Amino acid sequence: MATQTLDPARLSRATMARQLLLERAALSPAEAISALCAVQAHEPRPPYLALWNRLAGFGEADLRAATGDGSVLRVTLMRATLHLVTAADYPAIRGPLQPALCEVFTGLRERAAGIELEQILPAAREAYASGPLTFDALRARLAAQFPGLDERVTGYAVRTNLPLAMVPSADRWGYPRVAEFGLTSPFGTDTDPGSLVLRYLAAFGPASAADAQSFLGLRRLGPVLDKLAPGLVTFADQRGRTLYDLPDAPRPAADVSAPVRFLPDFDNLVLGYADRSRFLAEEFKGQVTTRNLRVRATFLHDGVIRGTWSTKKTARAATLTITPFEPLAQKTIAELEPEAGALLRFAEPGLASYHVTVASPG
C-alpha cells in the first residue's frame, strides 16, 4: 500500500489541532500544558499569551494559581531552556532529557575544566537544603567552597544536573526578573526516549525524526522511531520525507477552517519542527527567528504564519502593531483586527484606549 502524502495545509491543520489552536479548549492550564508536552517559558509572559490563544475563558489568575500551588513548574527541559511542565509529567520528561543536558554541560570543554560534578552537586544540594536561592547567591556560595572555578559554568552545571524549579512570586506574569530556584521532585531514572517521543508526536505529529530532535534537543531519534513504528502510522510530506504519528490522533482535512491566532514569542508551534514549511514559507524564516535565536511573536491566518506582531504601552494606551511579510488584503486585515484587539486587552488590561495598526511589510 502506497504511503499517503500530506500537503502543507493538511499538516498545518494537524499541528493546530494538536496545539489547541483550531478551537479554544475547555481545559485547565495544567491539562493544556500536559497536552502540549511542555510550554517554552524562556521569558515569563509568553506562556500566558500562549494559553490565552488555546483555552476558552483563560484568565491570568488561572496560570498563576497553577504555578502557585505547584501543579505547574517552571524548569529546565528541552534544549536546556526553561519550560512550563506539570509536576506530574516532569520526572518522566526530564529523565530522557538528562543525558542530553549532561552533554550540554560537558560540551563546554575547557570552560568546565576543574568542575567535578561529584563535588559540586552535593554542595549545591546542601545549599538548597536551607531554602530557595537565586543563582547569584548559589554561585557565591560555591565560589567560596571552590575558588578559582568559572562561577557561571559552575552555576550552569547545577542548572543542568539538579532538579530545580523556579519559585513563583506576586510579580506580573508570575515570576520576578531575578528569581529564586529550589529543589523539586527528582527526575526519573529511565533515560529511554521512547515515551518522550510519543508525547512529542501527540502534541506535534505527524512529524519526522528531525522534527522531534529539533524540539526535544535529542539526537539519533531515527532508530527510536523505527522501534516504535509498529505502533505508529506513517505518512510522507511533499518532499518524500517520512512522518510518524499516533494512529488515533486528529488529522483534520486541509479545508477545515483555521482561525486567526496571535502567537507569542517562542511559541511551541514555531519551535516544534526542524522543517516549518507546513505553516511558514522558507523565504520568511529569517523574519521569525533572528540571528541571536530570538523567536518573534507571529500571527496565523488560514493556518499560515503571515507576519509578526509587537506591542507598545504608555500610561493610558496600548498599541499592537501587525507587521506582515507581504501586503495584506483589507478582508484579511478585518479578520485580524478583532483577535489582535482582544489579545492586547488581555496583555495590557485596564488602560483607557487600545489600538491595532498594520505596518508596511517587513
C-alpha positions as CSV (number, residue, x, y, z in Angstrom):
1,M,0.0,0.0,0.0
2,A,1.4,3.4,-1.0
3,T,2.3,5.8,1.7
4,Q,-0.2,8.7,1.9
5,T,1.3,12.1,1.2
6,L,0.1,15.0,3.3
7,D,0.3,18.5,1.9
8,P,1.3,21.6,4.0
9,A,-2.3,22.6,4.5
10,R,-3.2,19.2,6.0
11,L,-0.1,19.2,8.1
12,S,-0.8,22.7,9.3
13,R,-4.3,21.7,10.4
14,A,-2.9,18.7,12.2
15,T,-0.4,20.8,14.1
16,M,-3.1,23.4,15.0
17,A,-5.4,20.6,16.3
18,R,-2.6,19.1,18.5
19,Q,-1.6,22.6,19.7
20,L,-5.1,23.5,20.7
21,L,-5.2,26.3,18.1
22,L,-8.1,25.2,15.9
23,E,-10.5,25.9,18.7
24,R,-10.0,27.0,22.2
25,A,-10.3,24.1,24.6
26,A,-12.2,23.8,27.9
27,L,-9.1,22.6,29.8
28,S,-7.3,23.8,32.9
29,P,-3.8,25.3,32.4
30,A,-2.2,22.1,33.8
31,E,-4.3,19.9,31.4
32,A,-3.4,22.0,28.5
33,I,0.3,22.1,29.3
34,S,0.4,18.3,29.6
35,A,-1.4,18.0,26.2
36,L,1.2,20.3,24.7
37,C,4.0,18.2,26.2
38,A,5.5,21.4,27.7
39,V,5.4,25.1,27.0
40,Q,8.6,27.1,26.5
41,A,9.0,29.7,29.2
42,H,12.3,31.4,28.3
43,E,10.5,34.6,29.4
44,P,7.6,34.7,31.9
45,R,5.0,36.5,29.7
46,P,4.8,34.3,26.6
47,P,3.2,31.2,28.3
48,Y,0.3,33.4,29.4
49,L,-0.3,34.6,25.9
50,A,0.2,31.0,24.6
51,L,-2.6,29.7,26.8
52,W,-4.9,32.6,26.1
53,N,-4.7,31.6,22.4
54,R,-5.6,28.0,23.3
55,L,-8.0,27.9,26.2
56,A,-11.6,29.0,26.5
57,G,-12.1,31.7,29.1
58,F,-8.5,31.7,30.2
59,G,-7.5,34.3,32.7
60,E,-4.1,35.3,34.0
61,A,-5.1,34.1,37.5
62,D,-5.6,30.6,36.2
63,L,-2.0,30.0,35.4
64,R,-0.8,32.0,38.4
65,A,-2.8,29.6,40.6
66,A,-1.3,26.6,38.9
67,T,2.3,27.7,39.3
68,G,1.5,28.9,42.8
69,D,0.1,25.6,44.0
70,G,3.0,23.7,42.4
71,S,0.9,21.7,39.9
72,V,2.8,23.5,37.1
73,L,6.6,24.0,37.3
74,R,9.0,26.3,35.5
75,V,12.1,24.2,35.0
76,T,15.0,23.4,32.6
77,L,13.9,20.9,30.0
78,M,14.2,20.7,26.2
79,R,17.3,22.3,24.7
80,A,18.4,23.3,28.2
81,T,15.8,26.1,28.2
82,L,13.1,27.0,30.7
83,H,9.7,25.4,30.1
84,L,6.4,25.1,32.0
85,V,5.5,21.5,32.7
86,T,3.1,19.8,35.0
87,A,4.6,18.5,38.2
88,A,3.1,15.1,37.3
89,D,4.9,15.0,33.9
90,Y,8.2,16.5,35.0
91,P,10.0,13.3,36.2
92,A,9.1,11.3,33.0
93,I,10.0,14.1,30.7
94,R,13.2,15.2,32.4
95,G,14.6,11.7,32.7
96,P,15.1,11.0,29.0
97,L,16.4,14.6,28.5
98,Q,19.0,14.3,31.3
99,P,21.8,12.6,29.2
100,A,21.5,15.5,26.6
101,L,21.6,18.1,29.4
102,C,24.7,16.4,30.7
103,E,26.2,16.7,27.3
104,V,25.4,20.4,27.1
105,F,27.5,20.9,30.2
106,T,30.4,18.7,29.2
107,G,30.4,20.3,25.8
108,L,31.7,23.5,27.4
109,R,35.1,21.7,27.5
110,E,37.8,24.0,28.7
111,R,35.4,26.3,30.4
112,A,34.3,23.4,32.5
113,A,37.8,22.4,33.4
114,G,38.2,21.6,37.1
115,I,34.5,21.4,37.8
116,E,33.9,18.0,39.3
117,L,30.2,17.2,39.5
118,E,30.7,14.7,42.3
119,Q,31.8,17.6,44.5
120,I,29.7,20.5,43.1
121,L,26.3,18.8,43.1
122,P,26.3,17.7,46.7
123,A,27.5,21.1,47.7
124,A,24.6,22.7,45.8
125,R,22.1,20.3,47.3
126,E,23.4,21.3,50.7
127,A,23.0,25.0,49.8
128,Y,19.4,24.5,48.7
129,A,18.5,22.4,51.8
130,S,18.1,25.7,53.7
131,G,15.7,27.1,51.1
132,P,15.5,28.6,47.6
133,L,18.3,30.7,46.3
134,T,18.9,33.0,43.3
135,F,21.7,31.7,41.1
136,D,23.8,34.7,42.1
137,A,23.6,33.6,45.7
138,L,24.3,30.0,44.8
139,R,27.3,30.9,42.7
140,A,28.7,33.0,45.6
141,R,28.4,30.1,48.0
142,L,30.0,27.6,45.6
143,A,32.8,30.1,44.8
144,A,33.7,30.3,48.5
145,Q,33.9,26.5,48.6
146,F,35.6,26.0,45.2
147,P,37.7,29.1,44.5
148,G,39.2,29.6,41.0
149,L,36.4,27.9,39.0
150,D,34.3,29.7,36.4
151,E,31.3,30.8,38.5
152,R,28.9,30.9,35.7
153,V,29.8,27.5,34.4
154,T,29.5,26.1,37.9
155,G,26.0,27.5,38.1
156,Y,25.2,26.0,34.7
157,A,26.5,22.6,35.9
158,V,23.9,22.8,38.7
159,R,21.1,24.0,36.5
160,T,21.6,21.1,34.0
161,N,22.1,18.4,36.6
162,L,19.8,19.0,39.6
163,P,16.0,19.0,39.6
164,L,15.4,22.7,40.2
165,A,12.2,24.7,39.8
166,M,11.8,28.5,39.7
167,V,9.9,29.9,42.7
168,P,6.8,31.9,41.6
169,S,6.1,35.3,43.0
170,A,3.5,38.0,43.0
171,D,5.2,39.8,40.1
172,R,3.3,40.4,36.9
173,W,3.4,37.2,34.8
174,G,4.2,35.2,38.0
175,Y,7.9,35.5,38.3
176,P,10.4,38.2,39.1
177,R,13.3,39.4,36.8
178,V,15.8,37.7,39.1
179,A,14.1,34.6,40.5
180,E,14.9,32.0,43.2
181,F,15.2,28.3,42.4
182,G,14.6,25.5,44.8
183,L,14.9,21.7,44.7
184,T,11.8,19.9,43.3
185,S,10.9,16.2,42.8
186,P,13.7,14.1,41.4
187,F,13.5,13.4,37.7
188,G,13.1,9.8,36.6
189,T,15.9,7.4,36.1
190,D,14.5,6.0,32.9
191,T,16.5,7.6,30.1
192,D,14.8,5.7,27.2
193,P,13.4,8.5,25.0
194,G,10.6,6.3,23.5
195,S,7.9,7.6,25.8
196,L,9.0,11.2,25.4
197,V,8.9,10.8,21.6
198,L,5.3,9.5,21.9
199,R,4.5,12.6,23.9
200,Y,6.1,14.7,21.2
201,L,4.0,13.1,18.5
202,A,0.8,13.5,20.5
203,A,1.5,17.3,20.6
204,F,3.1,17.8,17.2
205,G,2.6,14.9,14.8
206,P,2.7,14.0,12.1
207,A,6.4,14.7,12.3
208,S,9.8,13.5,11.2
209,A,12.7,12.2,13.3
210,A,14.5,15.5,12.5
211,D,11.5,17.5,13.8
212,A,11.4,15.5,17.1
213,Q,15.2,16.0,17.5
214,S,14.8,19.8,16.9
215,F,12.1,20.3,19.6
216,L,13.4,17.8,22.2
217,G,17.1,18.6,21.8
218,L,17.9,14.9,21.4
219,R,20.0,13.2,18.8
220,R,19.7,10.0,16.9
221,L,15.9,9.5,17.2
222,G,15.6,7.7,13.9
223,P,16.3,4.3,15.5
224,V,13.9,5.2,18.3
225,L,11.1,5.9,15.8
226,D,12.0,2.7,13.9
227,K,11.5,0.7,17.1
228,L,8.2,2.5,17.8
229,A,7.0,2.2,14.2
230,P,4.8,-0.9,14.6
231,G,2.5,1.1,16.9
232,L,2.6,4.2,14.7
233,V,1.2,5.3,11.3
234,T,3.5,6.8,8.7
235,F,3.0,9.4,6.0
236,A,5.1,11.3,3.6
237,D,5.4,15.1,3.1
238,Q,5.7,16.6,-0.3
239,R,9.4,16.2,-0.3
240,G,9.1,12.5,0.4
241,R,10.3,12.5,4.0
242,T,8.7,10.0,6.4
243,L,6.4,11.5,9.0
244,Y,5.3,9.5,12.1
245,D,2.1,9.8,14.1
246,L,-0.1,8.2,16.6
247,P,-2.8,6.1,15.0
248,D,-5.8,7.8,16.6
249,A,-4.5,11.4,16.7
250,P,-6.5,14.1,15.0
251,R,-5.5,15.0,11.4
252,P,-8.2,17.3,10.1
253,A,-8.9,17.8,6.4
254,A,-6.9,20.6,4.6
255,D,-10.1,22.6,4.1
256,V,-11.0,22.8,7.8
257,S,-11.3,26.4,8.8
258,A,-8.2,27.7,10.7
259,P,-8.9,30.7,12.9
260,V,-6.7,33.8,13.3
261,R,-4.2,33.4,16.1
262,F,-1.6,35.8,17.6
263,L,1.1,33.6,19.0
264,P,3.7,34.9,21.5
265,D,7.5,34.9,21.3
266,F,9.0,31.4,21.5
267,D,5.6,29.6,20.8
268,N,5.5,25.9,20.7
269,L,4.1,25.9,17.1
270,V,7.2,27.7,15.8
271,L,9.7,25.8,17.9
272,G,8.2,22.3,17.3
273,Y,9.8,21.4,14.0
274,A,13.1,21.4,12.1
275,D,11.0,21.8,8.9
276,R,8.4,24.6,9.4
277,S,7.2,24.6,5.8
278,R,3.7,23.3,6.9
279,F,3.0,26.8,8.2
280,L,5.9,29.1,7.3
281,A,7.4,29.8,3.8
282,E,11.1,29.3,3.6
283,E,11.7,32.9,2.4
284,F,10.3,34.3,5.7
285,K,12.1,32.1,8.2
286,G,14.7,34.9,8.9
287,Q,11.9,37.3,9.9
288,V,10.7,34.9,12.6
289,T,13.9,33.6,14.1
290,T,16.6,36.2,14.5
291,R,20.4,35.7,14.3
292,N,20.6,35.7,18.1
293,L,18.0,32.9,18.1
294,R,15.1,35.0,19.3
295,V,11.8,33.6,18.0
296,R,9.4,36.5,17.4
297,A,5.7,36.7,18.1
298,T,3.8,35.7,14.9
299,F,0.2,35.7,13.6
300,L,-1.6,32.9,11.8
301,H,-4.1,33.4,9.1
302,D,-5.7,30.4,7.4
303,G,-3.1,28.1,9.1
304,V,-0.1,30.0,7.8
305,I,2.2,32.4,9.5
306,R,1.7,35.7,7.6
307,G,3.9,38.0,9.7
308,T,5.0,39.2,13.2
309,W,3.5,41.5,15.8
310,S,4.6,43.6,18.7
311,T,3.1,45.8,21.4
312,K,3.9,49.2,22.9
313,K,2.3,50.6,26.1
314,T,2.1,54.1,27.6
315,A,0.4,55.1,30.8
316,R,-3.0,55.3,29.2
317,A,-2.9,53.4,25.9
318,A,-1.5,50.2,24.3
319,T,-0.9,49.5,20.6
320,L,-0.4,46.2,18.8
321,T,1.4,46.5,15.5
322,I,1.0,43.9,12.9
323,T,4.0,43.6,10.5
324,P,3.1,41.3,7.6
325,F,5.6,39.6,5.4
326,E,3.6,40.7,2.3
327,P,0.8,43.2,1.8
328,L,-2.5,42.1,3.3
329,A,-5.9,42.4,1.7
330,Q,-8.4,44.6,3.5
331,K,-10.6,41.5,4.1
332,T,-7.6,39.8,5.9
333,I,-6.9,42.9,8.0
334,A,-10.6,43.0,9.0
335,E,-10.3,39.4,10.1
336,L,-7.1,40.0,12.1
337,E,-8.1,43.2,14.0
338,P,-10.7,41.8,16.4
339,E,-8.4,39.0,17.6
340,A,-5.4,41.4,17.9
341,G,-7.5,43.8,19.9
342,A,-8.7,41.1,22.2
343,L,-5.2,39.8,22.9
344,L,-4.0,43.4,23.5
345,R,-6.7,43.9,26.2
346,F,-5.7,40.7,27.8
347,A,-2.0,41.5,27.8
348,E,-2.4,45.1,28.9
349,P,-5.6,45.4,30.9
350,G,-7.1,48.5,32.5
351,L,-6.0,51.1,30.0
352,A,-8.0,54.0,28.5
353,S,-7.6,53.0,24.9
354,Y,-6.3,50.3,22.6
355,H,-5.1,50.5,19.0
356,V,-4.2,48.0,16.3
357,T,-2.1,49.2,13.4
358,V,-0.7,47.5,10.3
359,A,2.9,48.3,9.4
360,S,4.4,48.1,6.0
361,P,5.6,44.6,5.1
362,G,8.8,43.8,7.0
